[in-house]
Structures are given as C-alpha cells and as structure tokens.
C-alpha cells in the first residue's frame, strides 16, 4: 500500500519516500491522463489555461488580501494581449484534492 494512512503526499508528516513514490508512480501519469482528457474535450484551435496548486499555498487567501494567483496571472496575460478580458470574466476554477480512492484508481 503506497499511500498508507495519507490522503496526499504533501501532508506534513508524509515521509520523503512517499513523496517520491507519488511523483514517479502517480503524479506524472495522472497529469498526462488529465491533459489528454482535456485535449479531447477542446474544440479545434482552442486553448487551455491550467493552474496547478500545491500544498501550503496562498491560492485561497493571498497574504495581501488581493486576487488569487490565477486571477493575477490571467490579468498579466490580458495586459500583454495574450488573453481576452472576456475569458477572465467567464472563468470558473474549481479546486479538487485527490483522495486515496482517486490515487488507487490511477
């Protein structure tokens, strides 16, 4: 049992061996599968903006009280002419943590 009693590898008491096993045996494979599935959902010439958030992040509550890193990144893209403002207005970014069952299904 690779995960033991841990839900995800970034728990503070997770051993480094678990983190390495997660990266090499699960994370890369899951990311490739995720990207392949998203590619199938997209229309021709569509683009995707994907944010990956790790543990101990400031995603939900940046220390300055301002917008999330995703919103800040999208605003920079808009300023550079790389993204239409409409995309920012229409963006919804749900956040899901993997469970033990998700990892086992991988």
BASEDREN-272626 format. One record per residue: residue in one letter; x, y, z of N, C-alpha, C, O in turn. Coordinates in steps of 0.2 Angstrom, whole numbers, padded with zeros to 4 digits, always signed. Layout:
! residues N
aXYZXYZXYZXYZ ...
END
This chain:
! residues 106
x+0004-0006+0000+0000+0000+0000+0004+0006+0000+0008+0008+0005 x+0005+0010-0006+0009+0015-0006+0007+0021-0002+0012+0024+0001 x+0001+0023-0001-0001+0029+0002-0002+0028+0010-0002+0033+0013 x-0003+0022+0012-0003+0021+0019-0009+0025+0022-0015+0024+0019 x-0008+0029+0027-0013+0032+0030-0014+0040+0028-0017+0044+0031 x-0010+0041+0022-0010+0048+0020-0015+0049+0014-0016+0045+0009 x-0019+0055+0014-0023+0056+0008-0019+0059+0002-0021+0058-0003 x-0014+0063+0004-0010+0066-0001-0003+0067+0001-0002+0067+0007 x+0002+0067-0003+0009+0067-0002+0011+0073+0002+0017+0073+0004 x+0008+0079+0002+0010+0085+0005+0008+0086+0012+0010+0091+0015 x+0005+0081+0015+0004+0081+0022+0011+0082+0026+0016+0079+0024 x+0011+0086+0031+0017+0087+0034+0021+0081+0037+0027+0081+0037 x+0018+0076+0039+0021+0070+0042+0022+0065+0036+0025+0059+0038 x+0021+0066+0030+0022+0061+0025+0029+0060+0024+0033+0065+0023 x+0032+0054+0024+0039+0053+0023+0041+0055+0016+0037+0054+0011 x+0047+0057+0015+0050+0058+0008+0049+0053+0003+0048+0054-0003 x+0050+0046+0006+0049+0041+0001+0042+0040-0002+0041+0038-0008 x+0037+0042+0002+0030+0043-0001+0030+0048-0006+0027+0047-0011 x+0033+0054-0005+0033+0059-0010+0036+0057-0016+0033+0059-0022 x+0041+0054-0016+0045+0052-0022+0041+0047-0025+0040+0047-0032 x+0038+0042-0022+0034+0037-0025+0028+0040-0028+0026+0038-0034 x+0025+0045-0025+0019+0048-0028+0021+0052-0034+0017+0051-0039 x+0026+0055-0034+0029+0059-0040+0030+0054-0046+0027+0055-0052 x+0034+0049-0045+0036+0044-0050+0031+0039-0052+0030+0037-0058 x+0026+0037-0048+0022+0032-0049+0015+0034-0051+0011+0031-0054 x+0013+0040-0048+0006+0043-0049+0006+0049-0053+0002+0050-0058 x+0009+0054-0050+0008+0061-0052+0009+0062-0059+0005+0065-0063 x+0015+0060-0062+0016+0061-0069+0011+0058-0074+0009+0060-0079 x+0009+0051-0072+0004+0048-0076-0003+0051-0075-0006+0051-0080 x-0004+0053-0069-0011+0057-0069-0011+0063-0073-0016+0065-0076 x-0006+0067-0072-0006+0073-0076-0006+0072-0084-0010+0075-0087 x-0003+0067-0086-0003+0065-0093-0010+0063-0095-0013+0065-0100 x-0013+0059-0091-0020+0057-0092-0025+0063-0092-0029+0064-0096 x-0024+0067-0087-0028+0073-0086-0028+0078-0093-0033+0080-0095 x-0022+0079-0095-0021+0083-0101-0024+0080-0107-0026+0084-0111 x-0023+0074-0108-0026+0070-0113-0033+0071-0114-0036+0072-0119 x-0036+0070-0108-0044+0070-0107-0046+0077-0109-0051+0078-0112 x-0042+0082-0106-0044+0089-0108-0044+0091-0115-0048+0094-0118 x-0038+0088-0118-0037+0089-0125-0043+0087-0130-0045+0090-0135 x-0046+0081-0128-0051+0078-0131-0058+0082-0131-0062+0082-0135 x-0058+0086-0125-0064+0090-0124-0064+0097-0128-0069+0100-0129 x-0058+0099-0130-0057+0105-0133-0059+0105-0140-0058+0100-0144 x-0062+0111-0142-0063+0112-0149-0057+0114-0153-0052+0115-0150 x-0056+0113-0160-0050+0114-0164-0048+0122-0162-0053+0126-0162 x-0042+0123-0162-0039+0129-0161-0040+0132-0154-0039+0138-0153 x-0043+0128-0149-0045+0131-0143-0038+0131-0139-0033+0127-0140 x-0038+0135-0133-0033+0135-0129-0035+0134-0122-0041+0135-0120 x-0030+0131-0118-0032+0130-0111-0027+0134-0106-0021+0134-0108 x-0029+0136-0101-0025+0139-0096-0026+0135-0089-0032+0135-0086 x-0021+0132-0087-0022+0127-0082-0017+0129-0076-0011+0131-0077 x-0020+0129-0070-0016+0131-0064-0016+0125-0060-0021+0122-0058 x-0010+0123-0057-0009+0118-0053-0007+0121-0046-0002+0124-0046 x-0010+0119-0041-0009+0122-0034-0006+0116-0030-0009+0111-0029 x-0001+0118-0026+0002+0113-0021+0000+0115-0014-0004+0120-0013 x+0002+0111-0010+0000+0112-0003+0004+0118+0000+0009+0120-0003 x+0002+0120+0005+0004+0126+0009+0005+0132+0004+0010+0136+0003 x-0001+0133+0000-0001+0138-0005-0005+0144-0002-0008+0144+0003 x-0005+0150-0006-0009+0156-0005-0014+0157-0010-0017+0162-0011 x-0017+0151-0013-0022+0151-0018-0028+0154-0015-0031+0159-0019 x-0031+0152-0010-0037+0154-0007-0037+0161-0004-0042+0165-0004 x-0031+0162+0000-0031+0168+0004-0024+0171+0003-0020+0171+0008 x-0023+0175-0002-0016+0178-0003-0015+0183+0003-0020+0186+0005 x-0009+0183+0005-0007+0187+0012-0009+0194+0011-0011+0198+0016 x-0009+0197+0005-0011+0204+0004-0018+0205+0003-0021+0211+0002 x-0022+0200+0003-0030+0200+0003-0032+0201-0004-0038+0202-0006 x-0027+0201-0009-0029+0203-0016-0032+0196-0020-0033+0191-0016 x-0032+0197-0026-0034+0191-0030-0030+0185-0030-0024+0186-0028 x-0032+0179-0032-0028+0173-0032-0023+0173-0037-0023+0178-0041 x-0018+0169-0036-0013+0169-0042-0015+0167-0049-0013+0170-0053 x-0021+0164-0049-0024+0163-0056-0026+0169-0059-0025+0171-0065 x-0030+0173-0055-0033+0179-0057-0027+0184-0059-0027+0187-0064 x-0022+0184-0055-0016+0189-0056-0012+0187-0063-0011+0191-0067 x-0012+0180-0064-0008+0178-0070-0013+0179-0076-0010+0181-0081 x-0019+0178-0075-0023+0180-0081-0023+0187-0083-0023+0189-0089 x-0023+0192-0078-0023+0199-0079-0016+0201-0082-0016+0205-0087 x-0011+0197-0080-0004+0199-0084-0005+0197-0091-0003+0200-0096 x-0008+0191-0093-0009+0189-0100-0013+0194-0103-0012+0195-0109 x-0019+0197-0100-0023+0202-0103-0019+0208-0105-0019+0210-0111 x-0015+0210-0100-0011+0216-0101-0006+0215-0107-0004+0220-0111 x-0003+0209-0108+0002+0208-0114-0002+0206-0120+0001+0205-0125 x-0009+0206-0120-0013+0205-0126-0013+0197-0128-0014+0195-0134 x-0012+0193-0123-0012+0186-0124-0018+0182-0122-0019+0176-0124 x-0023+0186-0119-0029+0183-0117-0034+0189-0117-0033+0195-0115 x-0040+0187-0119-0046+0192-0120-0049+0193-0113-0049+0188-0109 x-0051+0199-0111-0054+0200-0104-0060+0196-0103-0061+0194-0097 x-0063+0194-0108-0070+0190-0108-0068+0184-0105-0072+0181-0101 x-0062+0181-0106-0060+0174-0103-0060+0175-0096-0062+0170-0092 x-0057+0180-0093-0056+0181-0086-0063+0181-0083-0064+0178-0078 x-0067+0185-0086-0074+0186-0083-0078+0179-0083-0082+0178-0079 x-0077+0175-0088-0081+0169-0088-0077+0163-0085-0080+0157-0085 x-0071+0164-0082-0068+0158-0079-0070+0156-0072-0072+0160-0068 x-0071+0150-0072-0073+0147-0065-0067+0142-0064-0066+0138-0068 x-0065+0142-0058-0059+0137-0057-0060+0133-0050-0059+0135-0045 x-0064+0127-0051-0065+0123-0046-0058+0120-0043-0054+0119-0047 x-0058+0118-0037-0052+0115-0034-0054+0109-0031-0058+0108-0027 x-0050+0103-0033-0052+0097-0030-0045+0093-0028-0040+0093-0032 x-0045+0091-0022-0039+0087-0019-0041+0080-0021-0046+0077-0020 x-0035+0076-0023-0036+0069-0024-0037+0065-0017-0035+0067-0012 x-0041+0060-0018-0042+0056-0012-0038+0049-0013-0035+0048-0018 x-0038+0045-0008-0035+0039-0008-0038+0035-0014-0034+0032-0018 x-0044+0035-0014-0048+0031-0020-0046+0034-0027-0045+0030-0031 x-0045+0040-0027-0043+0043-0034-0036+0040-0036-0035+0038-0041 x-0031+0040-0031-0025+0038-0032-0025+0031-0034-0021+0029-0038 x-0029+0027-0030-0029+0020-0032-0032+0018-0039-0029+0014-0042 x-0036+0022-0041-0039+0021-0047-0035+0023-0053-0036+0021-0059 x-0029+0027-0052-0025+0030-0056-0022+0025-0061-0018+0027-0066 
END
